[in-house]
């Protein structure tokens, strides 16, 4: 029971994006699960926890670690034996593994695991589960990534049929989002249509939640009036639980908002001078000579200075806004060896090439948001496109990694700051 409660709390906090507290409960769940006496139950429960661990690694962009957790989970499910539907459980894990490989741009491995998940699902006791829709959507995303649009569209259509038939919100949202990104490349009219569907889906879900909440409250009030004399004590307990849930939800919401605002303020204060100035680059150039001590260097000081100067000049031209930019293309532009370029970026920027470019892009769009109020009115997808991201989701993930808050919350807080200044 302790393992179940802590596992549930981990999921609750994770879904509300309070990862630090959620991970504490997850660690407790993992530790106490080892004490479950029934081995089959222990393996089954630990297999489920492996999925939860994978979600946390995916949030941290550690896709390889997420894959390792899911593979370990498959082994645990197999040890659990006949007490569970092993094929279904491994199909769920393999679909997630495929998704992580796709995020790593390993399309061949992704396709292999989607095929594996499909076969396992077909052999399971739940072959018509909505999971099949997620798998078809995954197939389509792989085919889109490799440029096979006809196959991609065929699989998107299968995924959409299952999503509509099952009316499973998460599946519909994932399929609509994928189709929106697909049609953004192929059909602008369809892109607008699926964008509107996605918005409507979210609004409908919020409306349905409200209706359910209202019905629940009405039911509780009705029972209270009918059975007040006999069940007064029980009714008060139920109301108390409902109030606790509401207060917990409100508390979580305001906690998140407060933490996000703190992150926003810290980020703004840290970058108050300007996002796209040259001060950092000048400091780096000044520091190069200081770093030349007794250790043997990979290249000469002159070469490092030349590369840093080259990067500084390229930065002024906003070269990083090019969606097709790569380590090779920048090295060719600077007329240097790509290993030298990678070395200098790692040494002086403390990050790899992709992270360096993405951070420049985020800083660029933040500068636009701060200095041009028109940008505060644009859609997130447009902002992503403007700063060189080809993916709306990749932009959102990177933005949150750099600033600590989502693009939407950043814009909200920035509008609040502007109003206070006025």
N, C-alpha and C positions, 0 to 999 in steps of 0.2 A: 504493500500500500504506500509506503514511503517513496519507493521508486516511481510509482505511478503519479503520485501527487507532484513530486519534484519534476518529473518529465512533463507533466501538464503545465506547470508553472513556467518551465523553460520555453515551451511552445508559445504560451500566452505572452510572455515578455518579448520573445523574438518577433512575433507577429506585430507587436506594438513598437518594435524597433528600439527596445531598451535592452540592448545586447549584453551589457556588462552584468546586470542582475540576472538575466536569463541564463548566462553561462555558469553562474554560481550554482543555480538549481540543476543545471544539466550535469555538472561535475558531481553534485550530491547524488543524483539519480544513477549515474554510472557507478559510483562507489558502492551505494547500497544494493544495487542490482546483483553484485557479486555474492551477496549473502542469501539470495533466493535458493532455497533447498532443492526445489524441483528443477533438474538440469534443463529439461526441455523448455520450461517456462523462462528460465534464466537466459538461454540462448535466444529465444524468441524476443524477449524484452530488450536484450542488448543489441539484437539486430535492428530493432526499431530505433534505439538510441543512436545507432550508427548513422541513420538518416538525419536525425536531429543535429548530430555533430557536423554532418556534411553541409547542412544549411548554414551553420555558423561560418564554416570555411568559405562557402560561396559568397557570403556577405563580405568577408575579408578579402575576396578576390583570390583566395588560395585554392584554385580549381583542382590542382594536382592532389592536394591533401584531401579535398572533398572526394575525389575519385578513390583514393586509398581507403577512406572510411567506408565508402559504399561497397567496395570489394570485400572488405573485412566483414561487413554486414551480411553479404551473400553467404559467406562461409558459416556465419552463425546461424542463419536461417536453415541452411542445409543440415546443421547439427541438431536443430530443433526437431527434425523428423516429421512424423505423420501428424503431429499436433497442430500443424499449420498447413496452409496451401503454399508450399514452397515455391512453385512456379509463379504464382501471383506476386509473392513478396520479392522474389529476385527480379521479376519483370519491372516492378516499381523502381528497384535500385538501379537496374541496367538502363532504364529510361533516363534517370537522373545522371548516371555516368555519361551517357551519350550527350546529354545537354551540357555537361562540363567540358567534354572534349570539343564540342562545337564552340564554346566560349574561349577555348584555347586555340581555335582555328585549325584543329586537327580533324578535318572533315572525314577522312577515311576511317579513323577510329570511331568517330561519332556515328557514321553510317553503320558500321559493324555492330555497335551496341544497340542501336535502334532496331536492327534486324533481329538481334538476339532477344531483345525485350518483346518484340512482336511474337516470335515463336513461343516464348515462355508464356505469354498471355493467352495464346491460342490453346496451349496445353493445360491451362489452369481451370479452376472451377468457376472462374468469373471472366470468361472470354469476351463477354459483351460489356465489360466495365468501361466507363468513360476514359480509363487509362489509354484505351486504343486511340482515342482522339488526340491525346498528348503525343502518342507515338507517331501518328500520321502527321501531326503538326511538326514534329521533329524531323521526319523524313523530308518534308517540304522545305524546312529551313536549311537542311544540308544541301538539297538540290539547288536552292536559291543561291547559297554560298558558292557553289561550283558553276553557277551560270546555266543550269539546265532548267529553264523556266517552265517548259511544258510539264515535266514531271513534278516540279514544285507545285504548280497550280492544281494538278490532279490530286495530289495528297492534301493540299489545303482544302479542297472541296470535300474530300472524305472526312477530314477533321471537323470541318464546319457542320457537316450533316450530323455527326455524332454529338457535337456541342449543342446544336439546336434541338435534337431529339432528347438528349439527357437534361437539357436546361441547367447544366452544371456551370455555375457562375465563373469559377476560376478557369475552366477550360474555354468558355466563350471569350473571356477577357484575353486569354493568351492567344487564341486563334484570331480574334479581331485585330489584336495588336500586330501579329505576324502578317496578316493580310494587308493591314494598313502600310507596313514597311515594304511589303512586296509590291503593292500597287503604286507606292511612291516612286518606284523605279520604272514601272511599266504602264500605268494608266492613272492619270491625275484625277479623273472623275471618280474612279473606283476608290482612290485614296481618300478623297473627301467623304465618300459614302461610308467607308469603314471607320473613319475618324469620328463621324457623327454617331455611328452605331456604338462605338466604344464609349463615347460620352454618355449616350442614352442608357447603356448597360449599367454604368456606374450610378447614374441618377436613379434608375429603377431599383437597383440593389439598395440604395440608401432609403428610398421610399418604402420598399418592402420591409426593411428592418424596422422602420418607424411604425408601420401598420402592425407588425408582429408584436412590437413593444406595447403599442396602444391596446391591442387585443388582450395581451397578457395582463395589463393593468386592469382593464375592464373585467376580465374573468376573475381576477383576485378580489376586486370590489364586490362583484356579484356573489361570490362564495362567502365573502365576509358578511354581507347583509342577510343571506339565507341561513347560514350556520353560525351566526354570531354567538349565540348562547352556548352552543356545544363545542365550537372549535375556536373560541376567542384566542386562546393561548397559541394554538398552531398558526392562526392567521397572522398574529403579531410576529411570530418567528419568521414566517415567509416574507412579510413586508420588510422585516429587519434585514433578511438576506438580500432582498431586492435593493434595498437602500445601500447596503454594503457594496453590492456589485456596481450600482450606479456611481457611488462615491469612489470606488476603486478605478472605474473607467475614467471618471472626471479627473481623479488624481493622476492617473497615468498620462492623460492628455495634457494636463497643465505641466506635469513634470517634463514631458517631452518638449513642450513649447519653451519652457524655461531653459532647459539644457541647450536646445537649438539656438535660442536667442543669445545665450552666453557664448556659444561657439561663434555665432555671427559677429558679436561685439569684439571678441578676441581677434577674429580674422580682420575685421575692419581696422581696429586699433593697430594691429601689427603691420598693416599695409597702408596706413594713413598717408604716407608721403606720396605714393603712386604705385600702381601695379606694374606698369610697363616702363619704368624709368631704367636708367643704365647704371644706377648706383651699385647694385649687386655685382654686375659684371666688372665695374672698375675695381671694386674691392677684391674680386677674384684675381684680376690681373696684378694688383699690388701684392697679393699674398703668394703669387707663384714663386717669386724670388726667395721669400721667407721660408718656403717649404723645402728649398733645396738644402738639405743638411748632409749628413754623412751617408745617408742611404743612397744606393745606386738607382738612378732614375730610368724609367722606361724609354724616355726620349729627351732631347735637349730642351733647355729652358726656352730657347728661341722658337723651337717648333711648337711648344705648348702655348707660348704667347701668341704665335701666329694663328693657331687654331682658335684660341679664345677670342682674338680680335675678329677673326672671320665669323664666328658664331654671333658676336655682338653686332656686326654689320648686317648679317642676315636677319637677325632679330628685328632690327629697325625697319626692314622691308616687309615684316609680317609673313615671312616665308612659311611659317608653321601653319598658316591657314589653308594651305594646299592639302586637300584630302588624300592625295596620292603620294605624299612625302614619305621617304624611307631613309634608313641609315645610308644606303648606297647612294641615293640621289643627293643627299647633303654632302657626303664625302666627295662625290664627283664635282659638285658646285664649288667646294673649297679646294679641289684638286689635291686631296690628301688620301692616305690609306684609311679605310673604314675602321680598322682596328685602332688606329691612333685616335680617330674621332670618338669612338666608343670609350676608349681609355680616359680621354680628357673629360668627357661628360660625366663618367662615373666618378672620377677623382674630384672634380671641381663643382659638380652640381649634385653629387651624392645620390644619383639615381640613374636608371638605364635610359636609353635613347627615347623609347616610347613614353615613359613617364615624364621625361623632360619636355617633350613636344606637347603632350596633353596638358601639362601644368601651364605652359605658355599660352595654350588656347583658352584655358579656363581664366587665367589672369587677364587675357585680352577681353573676353566677354564681360568679366566683372568690371573692367575699366569702362566699357561701353555702358553698362547698367548704371554705374555711378555718375557718369558724366553726360549721358544723353537720356533724358526721361522717356523719350519715345520707346527705348528698348524695354522699359518696364511694362509696356503694353503688348509686346510680342509674345507669340506662343513659344513654348519650350522647344518644340521641334525646329522652329525658325532660328532660335538662338543657337541650337546645336549645329545647324547647317552653317550659320554665319561664322562660327569659329573653327570650322574644319572637321567636325565630327560627322561621319556618315550614318551613325546610329543614335537615335534618340535615347535609348537605354544606356549605351556606353557613355554618352554625355552626362546623363543623370548620375551614374555611378561615379564617374571621375570627378564631377562637380562636388559631390558630397564628400569624396575622399580628400579633396583639396581644402574645401571650406568648412567641412563638418556638418553642413546642412544641405537639404535638397534645394534645387534651383527655385522651386515655387516658394518655399519658406524664405529663402534669401531675398527674393524680390519683395515679398510681403514685409520683411523687416526693413529693407532698404526704403520702401515707401513710407513706413512709419518714421524712420530716421529723417527723411526729407520733410515730412509734415511737421515734425517737432522743430526742425531748424527754421521752417517758415513761420 
